[in-house]
Structures are given as structure tokens and as C-alpha cells.
Amino acid sequence: MTTRAGTAMRPGLGRSVGAAGRFLAWWRDALASWLTPRWRALLGLDRERLLLVPGEGQVQLLRAGPDGLGTLAELPLPLEAAALDAVLDARLVGLPRWGLLPSVQVLRRPLLLPAAASERLREVVGFEIDRQTPFTAEAVYYDARVTGRRGDGQIEAELVVVRRQGVDRALQELGPVATGLAGLDVADAGGQPLGVNLLPPAQRTRRVSPARSWNLLAATVAVLALCFAGWQVLANRRAAADAFAAQVERSAVQARGVATERQQLVDLVEGARFLQQQRAARPTTVEVLDELTRLLPDNTYLEKVSIEGDRLLLIGLSPEAPGLVKQLEASRLWKSPALTGALQMDRRTRLDRFSLTAQLVGAPAPSAAPRGAADGR
């Protein structure tokens, strides 16, 4: 059961890896398009390669890049690796080396396949060699490429095959450099590389470009710079958030202080208003004394006048103490005057000592002045 599950997961894993590889290739090409040709060449992003075109007793050396093909040199066969390196500069030495076969040596067949076949195109077309060509899969080198995509979920592909015997003979004539080839491409009718690799994966040699170390260093620096920039942006955001929080806290403290002061001011105003209302609710001491002076007879003497809240207390001497209550009832500044306690004779003055209380009421509103006085008459 474990073997079956692992086998079932391999196609999905292959599709994921293929999709990831295509995305990385697209991303790399998109980044490279923003660079100048000089920088693309310096960083090894031009996808340049050396093409070895064998001929009659010699091999033509071509450079394939985004600008097309360029002839570098023609060297005699068989070709030694040292002789090839001698005609290349330091940048070209590290480029991948490919063989280029003429179009007359290959057989090309168009195919119509499901879109899912593009994930493992070379493996799929390997089963079509017996049907599409007069050769068997063991007798040829082959590859395939996608030439178009249709809207019905199918792809247009092309199968490219070449007889293994002819390729092996050409590689043998090429000499020792044949063992270091990264691929084997085919020229189309116009002499341009077709974009396939007929060389089996086991025979391909991957050359490390001198610019690869610089590319890795540049990528590492870019990743570190990106991480630092992200960290710096995050730190700036945190600092800005902390500063904003501190400002909000200061504003909140000020607002609470202002609210406290406002409440204190409101309390003071309310207290002053309450005191004013309390004062307005009963007569002033001067008014009470003036009223007592007006109502009490001249033979009455006061020893104590006390005002506690709205309670008026009078203690004094008078020859007609019982009649004081009736006289004090004529005032509008208090009400309910009454004697408290018994009258006592003062031996020295022969007057009755009395104690009298009354309840203060609101002060009367000042009467309007006569019209003639108001007019100044």
C-alpha cells in the first residue's frame, strides 16, 4: 500500500516541481529584463551558450545569446579542450557548450496532446516514437517542444528525433570536447537553434559559470538587504506606533486634567450658586438687625442676637416681654416668633429677662421706586 501511494503521489509532485521551475524561470527573466545588457552579461542572465557546429574536418564555434548567433572561431577537428579554451575569454569559458546539428539530419513530427502532458513532455513523446517515426526509441536521440496551446485544453507539440548512430559518429569526430557538452540542439531552416536537447540526461554535462558565484553573492546580498529593509520598515512602524501611543497617552492625561479642572470649576460655580441661593433665601444680618431696631420698643434691651441657619434667637431685658411676640409678628423677615422658657426678673434692673425664637424667611423683593422718583421729579 505504501508503494502504491508513493507512486500515485509522484505525478503530482512532478507537476508541482515543474510549475515551480517555470515560475522561477519567468521571475528570473522578468528581473533580467530590467537590467542593461552589460549587467545581464556580467551576472550571467543572458542565457548565452557556445554552439559547436561540426563540419568537414573543422568545427565552427558560435555564441548564442539574446541578440542571435555570433561567429567566434573555426577550429580543426578533433578539438581539444585546451585549444577551445585558448580562443575564449574568461567570461565565455564558463558558458555551457552545446552541439548543433543541421536540420537535414533530424526528423520532426507535429503532435496534438492533452495539456497535462506538457508537465512531462519528453516522457510522453517517448511512447510515440514507434508510431510517428520509422525508428524505435532505442535507435534514436529525441526530444520534444511545445509549439502552441489551444483553447480546447490541448497543446501543439513537436517531436524531434535523430538517429543515434549518426550522432555518436559526429560526437566521436568532434573529439575530447564532446564529453563536456551540456546538450545537443538542432538548427531550423533558417540556421537558428530550435530549442531542444537531444542529448540524454545521463550524458549532459553541467558547467559552472564563473558568474555563478557572483550571482549567488548578489542574491545573498539582495536577500539580506530585503530582510534588513523589511526589519527596518517594521522597526519604523513599531517606533511610529509607540510614539503615537505615547502621544495619545499624553493627550489622554491632558484631557483628564482638563476634565478634572472643568469639574472643579463646575463644582465651584455650583457651590457659589448654592451659597448665593441660600443667602437669597433668607435676609442678611444687617436687615435682621435693622428690622429688630424698628420693631422693638425703646425700653427693650438685647443681650444676644444669634442666627443659626434659618433660626433667630433673641435674649434680652424688657418691661413688656409678653407683648414682644405680637410686635415681632409684624415683620416679613421671619415667622412664628415665640418665647422660650419662663420669664425671669432681673433684680438689678427690675426688668424681665426673656428668650425668644423665630424662623427666618426669604428677604422681600425691593419695592419699585415711585414713578416720579424714577423720572427725577
MILO-305329 format. One record per residue: residue number from 1; residue in three letters; y, z, x of N, C-alpha, C in turn. Coordinates in steps of 0.2 Angstrom, whole numbers, m for minus. Layout:
  pos  code   n_yy   n_zz   n_xx  ca_yy  ca_zz  ca_xx   c_yy   c_zz   c_xx
  NUM   ALA      Y      Z      X      Y      Z      X      Y      Z      X
...
This chain:
  pos  code   n_yy   n_zz   n_xx  ca_yy  ca_zz  ca_xx   c_yy   c_zz   c_xx
    1   MET     m6      0      4      0      0      0      6      0      4
    2   THR      6      4     10     12      4     14     13     m3     17
    3   THR      8     m7     19      9    m13     22     12    m18     17
    4   ARG      9    m18     11     12    m22      6     20    m21      5
    5   ALA     21    m14      4     28    m13      3     33    m15      9
    6   GLY     30    m14     15     34    m16     21     35    m24     21
    7   THR     30    m27     19     30    m35     19     35    m37     13
    8   ALA     35    m33      8     40    m35      2     47    m34      4
    9   MET     48    m29      8     55    m27     10     58    m32     15
   10   ARG     53    m36     19     56    m40     24     61    m45     22
   11   PRO     59    m49     17     64    m54     15     71    m51     13
   12   GLY     71    m46      9     77    m43      8     81    m41     14
   13   LEU     77    m38     19     81    m36     25     83    m42     29
   14   GLY     79    m47     29     82    m53     32     88    m56     29
   15   ARG     88    m56     22     94    m58     19    100    m54     21
   16   SER     99    m48     21    105    m43     22    107    m44     30
   17   VAL    103    m45     34    105    m46     41    108    m53     42
   18   GLY    106    m58     38    109    m65     38    116    m65     35
   19   ALA    117    m61     30    123    m61     27    128    m57     31
   20   ALA    126    m51     35    130    m48     39    132    m52     45
   21   GLY    127    m56     48    129    m61     53    134    m66     51
   22   ARG    133    m69     45    138    m74     43    145    m70     42
   23   PHE    145    m64     40    152    m61     39    155    m60     45
   24   LEU    151    m57     50    154    m56     57    156    m62     60
   25   ALA    153    m68     59    155    m74     62    161    m76     59
   26   TRP    162    m76     52    168    m78     49    174    m73     51
   27   TRP    172    m67     52    178    m62     54    180    m64     61
   28   ARG    175    m65     65    177    m67     72    181    m73     72
   29   ASP    179    m78     68    183    m85     68    190    m84     65
   30   ALA    190    m79     60    197    m78     57    202    m75     62
   31   LEU    199    m70     66    203    m67     71    205    m71     76
   32   ALA    201    m76     78    202    m80     84    207    m85     82
   33   SER    207    m87     75    212    m92     73    220    m90     74
   34   TRP    221    m83     75    227    m81     76    229    m81     83
   35   LEU    225    m82     87    226    m82     95    228    m89     97
   36   THR    232    m89    102    233    m95    106    227    m98    109
   37   PRO    227   m105    110    221   m107    114    220   m104    120
   38   ARG    225   m102    124    224    m99    131    220    m92    130
   39   TRP    222    m88    125    219    m82    124    212    m83    121
   40   ARG    211    m88    117    204    m89    114    200    m91    120
   41   ALA    202    m95    125    198    m97    130    197    m91    135
   42   LEU    202    m87    136    201    m81    140    196    m76    138
   43   LEU    196    m75    131    192    m70    128    185    m73    126
   44   GLY    184    m79    127    178    m82    126    176    m83    118
   45   LEU    182    m84    114    181    m85    107    181    m92    105
   46   ASP    181    m97    109    182   m104    108    175   m107    106
   47   ARG    169   m104    107    163   m106    106    161   m112    111
   48   GLU    164   m112    117    163   m118    121    156   m117    124
   49   ARG    153   m123    126    147   m124    129    146   m130    133
   50   LEU    142   m129    138    141   m135    143    135   m139    140
   51   LEU    136   m146    140    131   m150    137    128   m154    143
   52   LEU    122   m154    144    119   m158    149    115   m164    146
   53   VAL    118   m170    147    115   m177    144    111   m180    149
   54   PRO    105   m180    149    101   m184    154    101   m191    153
   55   GLY    101   m195    159    101   m202    158     96   m205    164
   56   GLU     98   m211    166     94   m215    171     95   m212    178
   57   GLY     92   m207    180     92   m204    187     98   m200    188
   58   GLN    102   m198    183    108   m194    183    109   m190    176
   59   VAL    113   m185    177    114   m181    171    122   m180    170
   60   GLN    124   m181    164    131   m181    163    133   m174    160
   61   LEU    138   m171    163    140   m164    161    146   m164    157
   62   LEU    145   m162    151    151   m162    146    153   m155    144
   63   ARG    159   m154    142    161   m147    140    163   m148    132
   64   ALA    160   m144    128    161   m145    121    165   m139    118
   65   GLY    170   m140    115    175   m135    113    178   m137    106
   66   PRO    183   m133    104    186   m134     98    190   m141     98
   67   ASP    192   m143    104    195   m149    105    191   m155    106
   68   GLY    184   m154    105    180   m160    106    176   m160    113
   69   LEU    174   m166    115    170   m166    121    174   m168    127
   70   GLY    173   m166    132    176   m167    138    172   m168    144
   71   THR    172   m174    148    168   m175    153    170   m171    159
   72   LEU    165   m168    162    166   m164    168    164   m167    175
   73   ALA    158   m169    175    155   m172    181    149   m176    179
   74   GLU    146   m180    184    140   m183    183    136   m182    190
   75   LEU    130   m179    189    126   m176    194    119   m180    195
   76   PRO    116   m180    200    110   m184    201    104   m179    199
   77   LEU     99   m182    197     93   m179    195     88   m179    200
   78   PRO     83   m174    201     84   m167    197     89   m163    199
   79   LEU     92   m159    194     98   m155    195     96   m148    197
   80   GLU     98   m145    203     98   m139    205    103   m134    202
   81   ALA    102   m128    201    106   m123    198    112   m122    202
   82   ALA    111   m122    209    117   m121    214    121   m127    214
   83   ALA    119   m133    213    123   m139    213    127   m139    206
   84   LEU    124   m137    201    128   m136    195    134   m131    195
   85   ASP    132   m125    198    137   m120    199    143   m122    203
   86   ALA    141   m127    208    146   m129    213    152   m133    210
   87   VAL    151   m136    204    156   m141    201    159   m137    195
   88   LEU    157   m131    194    160   m127    188    165   m121    191
   89   ASP    170   m120    188    174   m115    189    172   m108    187
   90   ALA    175   m103    188    172    m96    186    171    m95    179
   91   ARG    176    m98    175    175    m97    168    170   m102    165
   92   LEU    169   m108    167    164   m112    165    156   m110    167
   93   VAL    156   m106    172    149   m104    174    146   m100    169
   94   GLY    149    m96    166    146    m92    161    145    m95    154
   95   LEU    147   m101    153    146   m104    146    139   m106    145
   96   PRO    136   m105    139    129   m107    138    128   m114    139
   97   ARG    122   m116    142    121   m123    144    116   m126    139
   98   TRP    117   m131    136    113   m135    131    111   m142    133
   99   GLY    105   m144    131    104   m151    132    106   m155    126
  100   LEU    108   m161    127    110   m165    122    106   m172    122
  101   LEU    102   m173    116     98   m179    116    101   m184    112
  102   PRO    100   m190    114    103   m196    110    100   m196    103
  103   SER    104   m199     98    102   m200     91     95   m204     90
  104   VAL     94   m209     95     88   m213     94     82   m209     95
  105   GLN     82   m204     98     76   m200     99     74   m195     94
  106   VAL     78   m194     89     76   m189     84     75   m193     77
  107   LEU     72   m189     72     71   m191     66     74   m186     61
  108   ARG     78   m189     56     82   m185     52     80   m186     45
  109   ARG     79   m181     41     77   m182     34     81   m177     29
  110   PRO     84   m180     24     88   m175     19     83   m172     15
  111   LEU     85   m165     13     81   m161      9     85   m158      3
  112   LEU     82   m157     m2     85   m153     m8     81   m147     m9
  113   LEU     84   m141     m7     81   m135     m8     85   m129    m12
  114   PRO     81   m124    m14     85   m119    m18     90   m115    m13
  115   ALA     95   m112    m16    100   m109    m12     97   m103     m8
  116   ALA     92   m100    m11     89    m94     m7     86    m96      0
  117   ALA     84   m103      0     81   m105      6     86   m105     12
  118   SER     92   m105     11     97   m105     17     97    m99     21
  119   GLU     94    m93     18     93    m87     22     88    m88     28
  120   ARG     83    m92     27     78    m93     32     76   m100     32
  121   LEU     81   m104     33     80   m112     33     75   m114     37
  122   ARG     75   m112     44     71   m115     49     64   m114     47
  123   GLU     62   m108     44     55   m106     42     53   m111     36
  124   VAL     58   m112     32     56   m115     26     55   m123     27
  125   VAL     59   m126     31     58   m133     33     52   m134     37
  126   GLY     49   m129     41     43   m129     45     37   m132     40
  127   PHE     37   m130     34     32   m132     30     33   m139     27
  128   GLU     38   m142     28     40   m148     25     39   m154     30
  129   ILE     37   m152     37     37   m157     42     31   m162     40
  130   ASP     25   m159     38     19   m164     37     21   m168     31
  131   ARG     25   m166     26     26   m171     21     32   m176     22
  132   GLN     37   m174     26     43   m178     27     43   m182     33
  133   THR     38   m181     38     38   m185     44     30   m187     45
  134   PRO     29   m191     49     23   m193     51     19   m189     56
  135   PHE     23   m183     58     20   m179     63     18   m172     60
  136   THR     15   m168     64     13   m161     62     18   m157     66
  137   ALA     18   m151     63     23   m146     66     22   m144     73
  138   GLU     15   m144     75     14   m143     82     16   m148     87
  139   ALA     17   m154     84     19   m160     89     26   m161     90
  140   VAL     30   m157     86     37   m159     87     41   m152     88
  141   TYR     47   m153     90     53   m148     90     57   m150     84
  142   TYR     59   m145     80     63   m146     74     68   m140     73
  143   ASP     72   m142     69     77   m138     66     80   m141     60
  144   ALA     84   m137     56     87   m139     50     95   m136     50
  145   ARG     99   m140     46    105   m138     45    107   m139     37
  146   VAL    112   m135     35    114   m136     28    120   m141     28
  147   THR    120   m146     24    125   m151     24    129   m150     18
  148   GLY    127   m147     13    131   m146      7    128   m141      2
  149   ARG    132   m139     m3    130   m134     m8    132   m137    m15
  150   ARG    127   m137    m19    128   m140    m26    129   m134    m31
  151   GLY    132   m136    m37    134   m131    m42    128   m129    m46
  152   ASP    122   m132    m45    116   m130    m49    112   m125    m46
  153   GLY    114   m122    m40    111   m117    m37    106   m120    m31
  154   GLN    107   m126    m29    103   m129    m24    108   m131    m18
  155   ILE    104   m132    m12    108   m134     m6    105   m140     m4
  156   GLU    110   m144     m1    108   m150      3    107   m149     10
  157   ALA    101   m150     13     99   m148     20     97   m155     23
  158   GLU     96   m154     30     94   m160     34     89   m157     39
  159   LEU     83   m160     39     78   m159     44     78   m163     50
  160   VAL     79   m160     56     79   m164     62     73   m163     66
  161   VAL     69   m168     68     63   m167     72     64   m172     78
  162   VAL     60   m170     83     60   m174     89     53   m173     92
  163   ARG     49   m178     95     43   m177     97     43   m172    103
  164   ARG     38   m168    103     38   m163    109     36   m166    115
  165   GLN     32   m171    115     30   m174    122     37   m177    125
  166   GLY     41   m181    121     47   m184    125     52   m178    127
  167   VAL     53   m173    123     57   m168    125     55   m164    132
  168   ASP     48   m163    132     45   m160    138     46   m164    144
  169   ARG     45   m171    143     46   m175    149     54   m175    151
  170   ALA     58   m175    146     65   m175    148     67   m169    152
  171   LEU     65   m163    149     66   m157    152     63   m157    160
  172   GLN     58   m160    160     55   m160    167     59   m164    172
  173   GLU     61   m170    169     66   m174    174     72   m170    175
  174   LEU     75   m166    171     81   m163    172     81   m158    178
  175   GLY     75   m155    179     75   m151    185     75   m143    183
  176   PRO     76   m139    188     76   m132    188     81   m129    182
  177   VAL     86   m133    181     91   m130    176     88   m130    169
  178   ALA     83   m134    168     80   m134    161     78   m127    159
  179   THR     76   m123    164     73   m117    162     79   m112    159
  180   GLY     85   m114    161     91   m109    159     95   m112    153
  181   LEU     92   m117    149     95   m119    143     95   m114    137
  182   ALA    101   m114    134    101   m110    128     99   m113    122
  183   GLY     99   m120    122     97   m124    116     97   m131    117
  184   LEU     95   m135    112     94   m142    113     97   m145    107
  185   ASP    103   m149    108    106   m152    102    105   m159    102
  186   VAL    107   m162     96    106   m169     95    113   m172     94
  187   ALA    114   m178     97    121   m182     96    120   m186     90
  188   ASP    125   m186     86    125   m191     80    127   m198     82
  189   ALA    128   m202     77    130   m209     78    137   m209     82
  190   GLY    141   m205     81    147   m205     85    147   m202     92
  191   GLY    142   m199     94    141   m196    100    143   m188    100
  192   GLN    144   m186     94    146   m178     94    140   m174     92
  193   PRO    140   m168     95    134   m164     93    133   m163     86
  194   LEU    127   m163     84    125   m162     77    125   m155     75
  195   GLY    124   m150     79    125   m143     77    118   m140     76
  196   VAL    113   m142     79    106   m139     78    103   m137     85
  197   ASN     98   m133     84     95   m131     91     87   m132     90
  198   LEU     85   m138     93     78   m140     93     74   m136     97
  199   LEU     77   m132    102     73   m128    107     70   m122    103
  200   PRO     63   m121    104     60   m115    101     64   m109    103
  201   PRO     64   m104     99     67    m97    100     64    m94    107
  202   ALA     58    m95    108     55    m92    114     57    m95    120
  203   GLN     60   m101    120     62   m104    126     69   m104    127
  204   ARG     73   m101    123     80   m101    124     82    m96    128
  205   THR     87    m97    133     90    m93    137     97    m91    135
  206   ARG     98    m84    135    105    m82    133    109    m80    139
  207   ARG    114    m84    141    118    m82    147    124    m77    145
  208   VAL    125    m73    149    130    m68    148    137    m71    150
  209   SER    142    m72    146    148    m74    148    152    m69    152
  210   PRO    156    m72    157    160    m67    161    165    m63    157
  211   ALA    167    m67    152    172    m64    147    169    m59    143
  212   ARG    162    m58    143    159    m53    138    162    m46    139
  213   SER    162    m44    146    164    m38    147    171    m36    145
  214   TRP    175    m42    146    182    m41    144    182    m41    136
  215   ASN    178    m44    133    178    m44    126    176    m37    123
  216   LEU    171    m34    127    169    m28    125    174    m22    126
  217   LEU    177    m23    132    183    m19    134    188    m19    129
  218   ALA    190    m26    127    196    m27    122    194    m24    115
  219   ALA    187    m25    113    185    m22    107    185    m15    107
  220   THR    183    m12    112    183     m4    113    190     m2    112
  221   VAL    195     m5    116    202     m3    116    205     m4    109
  222   ALA    203     m9    106    205    m11     99    203     m5     94
  223   VAL    196     m4     95    193      2     90    197      8     91
  224   LEU    198     10     98    201     16     99    208     16     97
  225   ALA    211     11     98    218     10     96    219     11     88
  226   LEU    214      8     85    214      8     77    212     15     75
  227   CYS    208     19     78    206     26     77    212     30     78
  228   PHE    216     29     84    221     33     85    227     32     80
  229   ALA    228     25     78    233     24     74    232     27     67
  230   GLY    225     27     65    223     30     59    224     37     59
  231   TRP    222     40     65    223     48     65    231     49     65
  232   GLN    235     45     69    242     46     69    245     46     62
  233   VAL    243     41     58    245     40     51    244     46     47
  234   LEU    237     48     48    235     54     44    239     60     46
  235   ALA    240     61     53    244     67     55    251     66     53
  236   ASN    254     60     53    261     60     50    261     61     42
  237   ARG    256     59     39    256     61     32    255     68     31
  238   ARG    251     71     35    250     78     34    256     82     36
  239   ALA    260     80     41    266     83     43    271     82     37
  240   ALA    271     76     35    276     75     29    274     79     23
  241   ALA    268     80     21    266     84     16    268     91     17
  242   ASP    267     94     23    268    101     25    276    102     24
  243   ALA    280     97     27    287     98     26    289     97     19
  244   PHE    286     93     15    288     93      8    286     99      5
  245   ALA    280    102      6    278    108      3    283    114      5
  246   ALA    285    114     12    290    119     14    296    118     10
  247   GLN    299    112      9    305    111      6    304    113     m2
  248   VAL    299    112     m5    298    114    m12    298    121    m12
  249   GLU    294    125     m7    294    132     m7    301    135     m6
  250   ARG    305    132     m2    312    134     m1    316    133     m7
  251   SER    315    127    m10    319    126    m17    316    131    m22
  252   ALA    310    132    m22    307    137    m27    310    144    m26
  253   VAL    311    146    m20    314    153    m18    321    153    m20
  254   GLN    325    147    m19    332    147    m21    332    147    m28
  255   ALA    328    143    m32    328    143    m39    326    150    m42
  256   ARG    321    153    m39    320    160    m41    326    165    m40
  257   GLY    329    164    m34    335    168    m33    341    167    m38
  258   VAL    342    160    m39    347    159    m44    345    161    m51
  259   ALA    339    161    m53    337    163    m59    338    171    m60
  260   THR    336    174    m54    337    182    m54    344    183    m55
  261   GLU    349    180    m51    356    181    m51    358    180    m58
  262   ARG    356    174    m61    358    172    m68    356    178    m73
  263   GLN    350    180    m72    348    185    m77    352    192    m76
  264   GLN    353    193    m70    358    199    m69    365    198    m72
  265   LEU    367    192    m71    374    191    m74    373    191    m82
  266   VAL    368    189    m84    367    189    m92    366    196    m94
  267   ASP    363    200    m90    362    207    m92    369    211    m91
  268   LEU    373    209    m86    379    212    m86    384    210    m91
  269   VAL    384    204    m93    388    202    m99    385    205   m105
  270   GLU    379    205   m106    376    208   m112    378    216   m112
  271   GLY    377    219   m106    379    226   m106    386    227   m108
  272   ALA    391    223   m105    398    224   m106    399    222   m114
  273   ARG    396    217   m116    397    216   m123    395    222   m128
  274   PHE    389    225   m126    386    230   m130    391    236   m129
  275   LEU    394    238   m123    399    243   m122    405    241   m126
  276   GLN    407    235   m126    413    233   m130    412    234   m137
  277   GLN    406    232   m140    404    233   m147    404    241   m149
  278   GLN    401    245   m144    401    252   m145    408    255   m145
  279   ARG    412    253   m141    419    255   m141    423    253   m147
  280   ALA    421    247   m149    425    244   m155    422    248   m162
  281   ALA    416    250   m161    413    253   m167    416    260   m169
  282   ARG    419    263   m164    422    270   m165    429    270   m162
  283   PRO    433    275   m165    440    275   m162    441    278   m155
  284   THR    446    276   m152    447    279   m145    449    286   m145
  285   THR    449    289   m139    450    297   m139    458    298   m141
  286   VAL    462    293   m138    469    293   m140    470    293   m147
  287   GLU    467    288   m151    468    288   m158    465    294   m161
  288   VAL    460    297   m159    457    303   m162    462    309   m161
  289   LEU    465    310   m155    470    315   m154    476    314   m158
  290   ASP    478    308   m158    484    306   m162    483    308   m170
  291   GLU    477    306   m172    476    307   m179    475    315   m181
  292   LEU    472    319   m176    472    326   m177    479    329   m177
  293   THR    483    326   m172    490    329   m172    494    328   m179
  294   ARG    492    322   m182    496    320   m188    493    325   m194
  295   LEU    487    326   m194    484    329   m200    484    337   m200
  296   LEU    483    340   m194    483    347   m193    489    350   m194
  297   PRO    490    356   m198    496    359   m198    499    362   m192
  298   ASP    505    363   m192    508    366   m185    506    373   m183
  299   ASN    503    377   m188    501    383   m186    494    384   m184
  300   THR    491    378   m183    484    377   m181    484    375   m174
  301   TYR    479    379   m170    479    378   m163    471    376   m161
  302   LEU    471    371   m157    464    369   m155    463    371   m148
  303   GLU    457    374   m147    455    376   m140    450    371   m137
  304   LYS    447    367   m141    442    362   m138    441    356   m143
  305   VAL    441    351   m140    440    344   m144    435    341   m140
  306   SER    429    339   m143    423    336   m140    421    330   m144
  307   ILE    420    325   m140    417    319   m144    411    317   m140
  308   GLU    405    317   m143    399    316   m141    396    310   m145
  309   GLY    396    304   m143    394    299   m147    398    297   m153
  310   ASP    396    298   m159    400    297   m165    401    304   m168
  311   ARG    400    310   m164    401    316   m167    407    320   m164
  312   LEU    411    322   m168    418    325   m166    417    333   m168
  313   LEU    419    337   m162    418    344   m163    425    347   m161
  314   LEU    427    351   m166    434    354   m165    433    362   m166
  315   ILE    436    365   m161    435    373   m160    443    375   m159
  316   GLY    445    380   m164    452    382   m163    454    388   m168
  317   LEU    460    389   m168    463    395   m172    467    393   m178
  318   SER    467    396   m184    471    393   m189    471    399   m194
  319   PRO    477    400   m198    478    405   m203    475    402   m209
  320   GLU    474    395   m210    471    392   m216    465    388   m214
  321   ALA    461    391   m211    455    387   m208    451    384   m214
  322   PRO    450    387   m220    446    384   m225    449    378   m228
  323   GLY    455    377   m227    459    371   m230    459    365   m225
  324   LEU    457    366   m219    457    361   m214    452    355   m216
  325   VAL    447    357   m219    442    352   m221    445    347   m226
  326   LYS    449    349   m231    452    345   m236    457    340   m232
  327   GLN    461    343   m228    466    339   m224    463    334   m220
  328   LEU    457    336   m216    454    331   m212    451    325   m216
  329   GLU    449    326   m222    446    321   m226    450    315   m227
  330   ALA    457    316   m226    462    310   m227    462    305   m222
  331   SER    458    306   m216    458    302   m211    453    296   m212
  332   ARG    454    290   m209    450    285   m209    446    284   m203
  333   LEU    447    289   m198    443    288   m191    437    292   m191
  334   TRP    436    296   m196    430    300   m197    428    301   m204
  335   LYS    422    304   m205    420    306   m212    416    312   m211
  336   SER    415    315   m217    411    321   m218    413    327   m214
  337   PRO    419    329   m214    421    335   m210    418    341   m213
  338   ALA    416    346   m209    413    352   m212    414    357   m207
  339   LEU    414    363   m209    415    369   m205    408    371   m203
  340   THR    407    373   m197    400    375   m195    401    383   m193
  341   GLY    396    386   m195    396    394   m194    402    397   m198
  342   ALA    402    404   m197    406    408   m200    413    409   m197
  343   LEU    418    410   m201    425    411   m198    425    418   m195
  344   GLN    428    418   m189    429    425   m186    437    426   m184
  345   MET    438    432   m186    445    434   m185    447    436   m177
  346   ASP    452    433   m175    454    434   m168    459    440   m168
  347   ARG    457    445   m165    461    452   m165    468    451   m162
  348   ARG    468    447   m157    474    446   m153    480    442   m157
  349   THR    477    437   m160    482    433   m164    482    433   m172
  350   ARG    477    437   m174    476    438   m181    475    431   m185
  351   LEU    472    427   m181    470    420   m184    463    419   m184
  352   ASP    460    415   m189    453    414   m190    451    408   m185
  353   ARG    446    410   m181    443    405   m177    437    401   m180
  354   PHE    438    395   m180    434    390   m184    430    385   m179
  355   SER    425    383   m182    421    377   m178    420    372   m183
  356   LEU    423    366   m182    422    360   m187    420    354   m184
  357   THR    415    350   m188    412    344   m185    414    339   m190
  358   ALA    414    332   m187    415    326   m192    411    321   m188
  359   GLN    410    315   m192    406    309   m189    411    304   m189
  360   LEU    412    301   m183    417    296   m181    414    289   m184
  361   VAL    419    285   m187    418    279   m190    422    274   m186
  362   GLY    421    267   m188    425    262   m184    432    263   m185
  363   ALA    435    260   m180    443    261   m180    445    255   m185
  364   PRO    450    257   m189    453    252   m193    456    247   m190
  365   ALA    456    241   m193    459    235   m190    467    236   m191
  366   PRO    470    234   m185    478    234   m185    481    230   m191
  367   SER    485    234   m195    488    230   m201    493    225   m198
  368   ALA    493    220   m202    498    214   m201    505    216   m201
  369   ALA    509    214   m197    516    215   m197    520    213   m203
  370   PRO    525    216   m205    528    213   m211    531    206   m209
  371   ARG    532    202   m214    534    195   m213    541    195   m210
  372   GLY    545    199   m213    552    199   m210    552    201   m203
  373   ALA    548    206   m201    547    208   m193    545    202   m189
  374   ALA    540    199   m192    537    193   m188    542    188   m187
  375   ASP    546    187   m192    552    181   m192    557    184   m188
  376   GLY    557    190   m186    563    193   m182    569    195   m186
  377   ARG    568    196   m192    573    198   m196    574    205   m196
